[in-house]
């Protein structure tokens, strides 16, 4: 690890965050490419850690660090999850053993704080093209471990199993039904006061053997097999029902749910009629639903379809804006209710002026008279950058990961659940705290 990737030793209240983890994984990739040994990324989720305050997390991280080499990185990736990036587990067997040992260590309670710890891991490999790919595998490994009744550590191993994962996913899809999927939700936060302005519905697939299967793994299969319209119709049905449930809890405040829609759905002649029918069945109004489309899918909206959508009061959201220079004429052609800025615009290290792309995209949205959302906010620094550039809304792991409807309900009930994130950072021992506020992780159902 580089000198900037310090372990937790000596700084008990200033834990490295997810940004530091990304830097450490990038350094591990470079080390491996130069002929060095492989590294492992381990995630340990400790139930209730975020709600216990800062000190228990720091004490647990120190306990983990004592089991590792001085140049290994230990920190908190948000919420209840601690992370380790180490070169002391260069193969699957060693990483599995270390993950099990660290989970057991975190589950021991000597201060009266009840703990239930789960660990997952992945290895940094020669074929990894991006840091995001490594972290996505680590997240998937942790979710797979949580699915196991034994709560044992489970890795996403390299080799034949991983090479054939795409085949296994396709085979699993052949045996699946829509009921095997679920809809998770992630809040869109108003940066003026920390309230929830809307939520995004995100399709999830938890498989008993393969663990969490990311949308990037199965949506291509869904599209190839012509099932996008069917699965999309089911997602919209679930989103309508949930939006109405939430709307009754917000003291008359509107709740809007954003649903990702692909080109195949937009091209389906019965799309709007079926959406309107779903709204009617659940007593929802069109303005409570918004469809997120890429610029390519947006271009496929005809004038006739646009008029039909407007008549049903269904809103449109441009997703992943900023990945290339959008056509202003194209954006003006179709009325938008919101523009979501691609998460790459928040990458602090991608250019000399890291905020230039974010600033330009936010300015484009303002010139169109459309609010914009910063996606993928994971650190307080990214949050400050978004606010400095005049971005009024944001979503990302800094606030909370996508979670089940029952878990997210607890946030929806609160008046300004993320207001503390917008306050000046706390001062510790006279020094400004530079870490991240824990993401809110909710594991229990909300009040009925």
Helices and strands as residue ranges (DSSP letters): H 18-33, E 40-46, G 50-52, H 54-65, E 73-78, E 81-86, H 92-107, E 117-123, H 131-147, E 154-155, H 160-163, H 165-174, G 178-180, E 181-190, E 196-207, E 211-213, H 215-224, H 228-247, E 256-260, H 263-267, H 271-282, G 286-288, E 289-293, H 295-299, H 303-311, E 315-321, H 328-333, E 338-341, G 343-346, H 356-367, E 372-374, H 380-388, E 393-394, H 405-413, G 419-422, E 427-428, E 431-432
